[in-house]
Amino acid sequence: MFINNLTKYRELIIDKPVDNISVFENTLTQISNIHDQEHFQKSVLRRILFQGLVGGKQPKAIKEALVHKSGWKREAFLNLPNEGILQIVENPDLTAFIIEEYLSYKFPYPIINQEAVIEELSFYDIRRDDKIAEIGAGSGSFAILLYLLDLRNIIYINELQASLLDLINLLIKVPNSMSLSSSFVKIHGDKKSINLPEKVDKIICRMSYHHFDKRKKMLKSCRQSLKSNGHLFLYEKSMSKKSRGDCDELLEYDDLKTFPTKHGFKLVSELHLEGYILLKFELK
Ligand SMILES: C[S@@+](CC[C@H](N)C(=O)[O-])C[C@H]1O[C@@H](n2cnc3c(N)ncnc32)[C@H](O)[C@@H]1O
């Protein structure tokens, strides 16, 4: 069912008209060449395209930022056609799913990493009627995957940044048009609290926990917003040592595991997924 819904969603978003499809495809092909090269460039590229998507930046500014941030392979970035970059950002549904690596950069943008997505979703063990909160949802792409499970869930999409909430507003239109059984509720987050109006079964922090400035307060708020049999999930990059290009705020493996256990949570299980780690906690 999930795969059918994801396939349908993909068809809906790639069908959206783009003015100049050949420039768009050419740009994506060039991006995919860069994308295949090196991890550092890949993460930089994703970040900059994401900024373009959120900040409505002009293509020239996006390319300059790419060159500036990467420091090398100048030609590769400068060769990207302006029009293509603009058009990528003009199909935000497709761009968001490509940046999050659910769809390929290459035409016709097939679904990728399907097994990893299914493995991750299975770990959350989403049940019918569960209330789920994704904290720090970014573009909301992962929350859209939860919606596509079609399990009559209430999905709280919590995000700190107003510009991202605007993007989320835009991106949930297509899934909502599919009229599946789940529903979205947007929540403007803050630095100290997850601001949920009720207790939930699952709280998912996907690559957001390491950004929390007030980690202790956020964990307290998670404790208060979880049902007694609920679970908190942290999905983070797994590493024992930071490497070049990694986000400065990333946490090391031991920290990830022990800090929540000192603040009211008990580690139940963990899953290692292609460079990422997923931790499942329950209330102590
Ligand atoms: C790397 S993004 C993760 C996006 C998404 N969860 C995903 O898996 O693709 C991290 C997000 O966490 C958000 N964030 C950071 N601190 C937050 C807080 N205290 N409350 C809510 N969101 C927060 C940031 O604004 C950012 O959008």
The ligand as an SDF file (V2000), in Angstrom:
LIG
                    3D

 27 29  0  0  0  0  0  0  0  0999 V2000
   18.3540   18.8320    9.0200 C   0  0  0  0  0  0  0  0  0  0  0  0
   16.7300   19.4110    9.2280 S   0  0  0  0  0  0  0  0  0  0  0  0
   15.8440   17.8790    9.2680 C   0  0  0  0  0  0  0  0  0  0  0  0
   14.6620   17.8340    8.3270 C   0  0  0  0  0  0  0  0  0  0  0  0
   13.8130   16.5760    8.3590 C   0  0  0  0  0  0  0  0  0  0  0  0
   13.4900   16.1450    9.6860 N   0  0  0  0  0  0  0  0  0  0  0  0
   14.4480   15.4410    7.5980 C   0  0  0  0  0  0  0  0  0  0  0  0
   14.6470   14.3710    8.1430 O   0  0  0  0  0  0  0  0  0  0  0  0
   14.6970   15.5920    6.4050 O   0  0  0  0  0  0  0  0  0  0  0  0
   16.6670   19.9440   10.9110 C   0  0  0  0  0  0  0  0  0  0  0  0
   15.4870   20.8550   11.2140 C   0  0  0  0  0  0  0  0  0  0  0  0
   15.3360   21.0000   12.6250 O   0  0  0  0  0  0  0  0  0  0  0  0
   14.8000   22.2910   12.8590 C   0  0  0  0  0  0  0  0  0  0  0  0
   14.9530   22.6240   14.2900 N   0  0  0  0  0  0  0  0  0  0  0  0
   16.0840   22.9140   14.9710 C   0  0  0  0  0  0  0  0  0  0  0  0
   15.8130   23.1610   16.2680 N   0  0  0  0  0  0  0  0  0  0  0  0
   14.4670   23.0030   16.4170 C   0  0  0  0  0  0  0  0  0  0  0  0
   13.5620   23.1200   17.5110 C   0  0  0  0  0  0  0  0  0  0  0  0
   13.9950   23.4330   18.7440 N   0  0  0  0  0  0  0  0  0  0  0  0
   12.2530   22.8880   17.3000 N   0  0  0  0  0  0  0  0  0  0  0  0
   11.8060   22.5720   16.0600 C   0  0  0  0  0  0  0  0  0  0  0  0
   12.6130   22.4420   14.9830 N   0  0  0  0  0  0  0  0  0  0  0  0
   13.9240   22.6630   15.1600 C   0  0  0  0  0  0  0  0  0  0  0  0
   15.5820   23.1600   11.8990 C   0  0  0  0  0  0  0  0  0  0  0  0
   14.9140   24.3830   11.6500 O   0  0  0  0  0  0  0  0  0  0  0  0
   15.6720   22.2530   10.6640 C   0  0  0  0  0  0  0  0  0  0  0  0
   14.6430   22.5190    9.7470 O   0  0  0  0  0  0  0  0  0  0  0  0
  1  2  1  0
  2  3  1  0
  2 10  1  0
  3  4  1  0
  4  5  1  0
  5  6  1  0
  5  7  1  0
  7  8  2  0
  7  9  1  0
 10 11  1  0
 11 12  1  0
 11 26  1  0
 12 13  1  0
 13 14  1  0
 13 24  1  0
 14 15  1  0
 14 23  1  0
 15 16  2  0
 16 17  1  0
 17 18  1  0
 17 23  2  0
 18 19  1  0
 18 20  2  0
 20 21  1  0
 21 22  2  0
 22 23  1  0
 24 25  1  0
 24 26  1  0
 26 27  1  0
M  CHG  2   2   1   9  -1
M  END
$$$$
